[in-house]
Amino acid sequence: MELKFRVAARIAKPVHEVFEAVADPAKLSNYFTTGGAKGRLETGATVEWDFHDFPGAFPVWVIEVVPDEKIVLEWQASEGEAHNVEGSEPKDADYRTRVTMSFKGLDDGRTLVEIAEEGWRENQGALGASYGNCQGWSQMLCALKAWTEYGINLREGMYK
């Protein structure tokens, strides 16, 4: 069984605006990377993300960026329970998972954003970590929608 998932949302903003809300570290820090993001998502870059609910900045390797269409990145895999479960700590693994974000402008002016992640090993710890990441990316899409459409930061105070 291959561990992977895909989540999606429609954002009521043009594709360029939605893409920039993810690629631009200052914008991403407004609603997702609650501890801040450093570095623009560009092909070949290594950027840094930090989250209040998962303290300690960590590297994100940007594999490919096609402006207004796609962002492919990799980050350190973890194996363990979801990181926001009280008393549960994930364990870093010796491999990376791959995240692919796609952006598609729709005829009605909205943007369809899909996020897929794959590459976990097939074990119980990786299964738990994949569930946690699926939850995290779903929350990211909700936060992206709230921030780009209404200027609301859904994650503020959510974890700390």
N, C-alpha and C positions, 0 to 999 in steps of 0.2 A: 504494500500500500504506500503510495507516494504522498508525503505530507505537503500540502499546498492549499491555498485558498485564494479567493477573489472577492472583493467588496466593491460596491459602486454607489454613486450618488449623482444627482443632477443639481447643478448649482446655477442659480438664476443670474448669471453674469457672463459676459463674453469670454471665449476661451483664452485670449491673451491675459486678461485680468486674473483669471483663475490660475493659469500657469504661473504667472509672476508671484501670486500669493504663496506658491510652494517654492519656487526657485530662488526668490529673494530672501536672504536670511533675516532681514529686518522685519519683513512681513510675516514670515513663518514663525518668528519669535512672538508675534502678537497673539497667536491663538493655539499654537501646537507645542513648540519646543519651549516649555514654560521656564526653563533655566537658560534659554538663549540658543541661538544658532550662529555659527561663525563660518563664513564662506558661502559664496553663491554656488548653486548646483550647476556645474558645467562639466562637460566631458573631461575625464582625466583628473578632476580635482579630488582632494580629500578634504572634507569639511568636518566640522565638529558640532554635535548636537548635545544638549543637556536638558534634562527633565527634572522637575522638582520631585516627581514620584519615583524616579529612578536616578538618584543623585550620582553625579560624576560624569563629566563630559566624556564623550566617546567618539571615535572616528566613524565617518560614513564615506565609503569610497564610491565616487560617481563614475559609473561605467560608460553611460551614454546619455546624451541629452539632445533631443530634437525639439527646438523651440516651438512651443504651443502644441506639441504632439505627444512627447514621451520623455520620461525620466527613468533611467535604470540605475539602481544603486545596490551596493552590497554593504552589509554590516555584520558584526560578530554575532554568530549564532549563540543562543543560550539554550540550556536544557534544564528544565525544572518547571515549577508552577508559575502562573501569571505573576508578574512582578508587583502588581498592586494588591495582592492578597496579603493581608496582615500576617506577619510572622513567616512569610515565605520568601526565600531568596533564590533567584535563578542562578545557575552556574554557567560561566562562559565555557563554550566548547571550542575545539580547535579547528573550526571551519566557519564559513560565512553563509548567510542566506541571501537570496537575490530578491529585490523588490522592483517591480515594474509598475510605474504609474502612467496611465494613458489619458489624454485629454482630447475630447472630440466635441467640436462646435455643433450644436443641433440647429435645425431649421428655425426653431422658435427663439433663438438667441441665447438659450441656456447652454451649459457645458456639461457633458457627461464625463465624470472622472471615475476611472477604474484603477484599483490598486490590487496587485497580485503579489504574493510572496511564496517562495518555494526554496527547496534545497535542504530541508532538515533531514537528519538521519532518521531511520525508522526505529525509534525506541520510545518508551513511556515519557521520559523527560522531555524529549523533543516534541512529542505530541502536546504536552502541557504548555510548552513554550509557544508552539504554533497557535494554540487557542488564545493565549495572552496577546500575541501580536495581532491576531485577527480582531480581537476586541479593541486593541489600540488603534489600528488603522480605521476601524469603523468609527471610533470616537474622533479620529483626525478628520474624517470626512464630514461628520456632524459639526465639528468646530470650524472647519473651513467654510461650510455653508453659512453658519451663524455669523462668522466674522466678515466674510465678503459681502453677504447680502444685507446684514443689519448692524455691523460694527460691534457685535457682542462676543466676548471671550468666554466660551462655555467652560474652559478648563481652569479659569482663575479660581483658586481656593478649593478646587475639587479634590485634591489629594493631600494637601497640607493645611 
